[in-house]
Amino acid sequence: MKLKEIKDNAKKYIELCKLLYTDSRTPKITKIFLWVTIGYALSPIDLIPDFIPVIGHLDDMVILPVLLYIAIKSVPKEVYIENYVKILRK
């Protein structure tokens, strides 16, 4: 996967998360997981400190996608699809 594709996909997922968060049909648990994900991404505190070679950065590359996966899986399918289609049309 090229760096540009990764960047474009990341932008789409961020936009999707914004839409899901503002949708009134999105469950509270999803909104909580989205806040936890943002908080963990911005927090200077890591489970494994970044100064530890390889493993220090690996925890961020595993934990953040897992939190997003859990958040998105907790959204009703029709709400997810409706918001995902909005992203594709942009």
C-alpha positions as CSV (number, residue, x, y, z in Angstrom):
1,M,0.0,0.0,0.0
2,K,1.4,3.4,-1.0
3,L,1.8,6.2,1.5
4,K,-0.8,8.3,-0.3
5,E,-3.4,5.5,-0.1
6,I,-2.8,5.2,3.6
7,K,-3.2,9.0,4.0
8,D,-6.4,9.0,2.0
9,N,-7.8,6.1,3.9
10,A,-7.0,7.7,7.2
11,K,-8.8,10.9,6.2
12,K,-11.8,8.9,5.2
13,Y,-11.9,7.0,8.5
14,I,-11.5,10.3,10.4
15,E,-14.4,11.8,8.5
16,L,-16.5,8.6,9.0
17,C,-15.8,8.7,12.8
18,K,-16.9,12.4,12.8
19,L,-20.2,11.5,11.0
20,L,-20.8,8.5,13.3
21,Y,-20.2,10.6,16.4
22,T,-22.6,13.3,15.3
23,D,-25.3,10.8,14.2
24,S,-28.0,10.6,16.9
25,R,-28.6,6.9,16.1
26,T,-25.0,6.0,17.1
27,P,-24.9,4.2,20.5
28,K,-23.3,5.9,23.5
29,I,-20.7,3.1,23.8
30,T,-19.5,3.9,20.3
31,K,-19.1,7.6,21.2
32,I,-17.2,6.5,24.4
33,F,-14.8,4.3,22.4
34,L,-14.2,7.1,19.9
35,W,-13.3,9.5,22.7
36,V,-11.0,6.8,24.3
37,T,-9.3,6.4,20.9
38,I,-8.7,10.1,20.5
39,G,-7.6,10.4,24.1
40,Y,-5.1,7.5,23.7
41,A,-3.8,8.9,20.4
42,L,-3.2,12.4,21.9
43,S,-2.0,11.2,25.4
44,P,1.7,11.5,26.2
45,I,1.3,8.4,28.3
46,D,1.7,5.1,26.6
47,L,1.2,1.5,27.8
48,I,4.7,0.8,26.5
49,P,7.0,3.9,26.4
50,D,8.1,5.0,22.9
51,F,11.8,5.0,23.9
52,I,11.8,1.2,23.9
53,P,12.9,0.2,20.4
54,V,10.2,-1.2,18.0
55,I,7.8,-2.3,20.8
56,G,7.3,1.3,22.0
57,H,5.8,2.3,18.7
58,L,4.1,-1.0,18.0
59,D,1.6,-0.6,20.8
60,D,0.2,2.5,19.2
61,M,-0.1,0.7,15.8
62,V,-2.0,-2.1,17.5
63,I,-4.1,-0.4,20.2
64,L,-5.5,2.5,18.1
65,P,-6.9,0.3,15.2
66,V,-8.3,-2.2,17.7
67,L,-10.2,0.6,19.5
68,L,-11.5,2.0,16.2
69,Y,-12.5,-1.5,15.2
70,I,-14.5,-2.0,18.4
71,A,-16.1,1.4,18.1
72,I,-17.2,0.9,14.4
73,K,-18.4,-2.7,15.1
74,S,-20.7,-1.3,17.8
75,V,-22.6,0.9,15.3
76,P,-25.8,-0.5,13.8
77,K,-25.1,-1.7,10.3
78,E,-27.6,0.6,8.6
79,V,-26.1,3.7,10.4
80,Y,-22.6,2.6,9.4
81,I,-23.5,2.1,5.7
82,E,-25.5,5.3,5.4
83,N,-22.6,7.3,6.8
84,Y,-20.0,5.4,4.8
85,V,-21.8,6.1,1.6
86,K,-21.7,9.8,2.4
87,I,-17.9,9.6,2.6
88,L,-17.7,7.8,-0.7
89,R,-19.8,10.5,-2.5
90,K,-17.4,13.3,-1.4
